[in-house]
Amino acid sequence: MQPSRTQFIYSELFFNRQKELAVSELSGNGAGILSY
């Protein structure tokens, strides 16, 4: 397994996860972003 490929996959998964959290935070709680 190539390290670069694995690292790419992990970074993609992490990025997607962060994006999901941000979207759910926005939709579920309008002021969610402001609470940081």
C-alpha positions as CSV (number, residue, x, y, z in Angstrom):
1,M,0.0,0.0,0.0
2,Q,1.4,3.4,-0.9
3,P,1.6,5.8,2.0
4,S,0.7,8.8,-0.2
5,R,-2.5,7.0,-1.3
6,T,-3.4,6.1,2.3
7,Q,-2.7,9.6,3.5
8,F,-4.9,11.0,0.7
9,I,-7.8,8.7,1.7
10,Y,-7.5,9.6,5.3
11,S,-7.4,13.3,4.6
12,E,-10.4,13.0,2.4
13,L,-12.4,11.2,5.0
14,F,-11.3,13.7,7.7
15,F,-12.3,16.6,5.4
16,N,-15.7,15.1,4.6
17,R,-16.3,14.5,8.3
18,Q,-15.5,18.1,9.2
19,K,-17.7,19.3,6.5
20,E,-20.6,17.1,7.7
21,L,-20.1,18.5,11.2
22,A,-20.2,22.0,10.0
23,V,-23.3,21.5,7.9
24,S,-25.2,19.8,10.7
25,E,-24.1,22.5,13.1
26,L,-25.4,25.1,10.8
27,S,-28.7,23.4,10.0
28,G,-29.4,22.1,13.5
29,N,-28.4,25.2,15.4
30,G,-28.4,28.5,13.6
31,A,-25.9,30.1,15.9
32,G,-23.7,27.1,16.2
33,I,-20.8,28.6,14.4
34,L,-20.9,31.7,16.5
35,S,-20.4,29.7,19.7
36,Y,-16.8,28.7,18.9
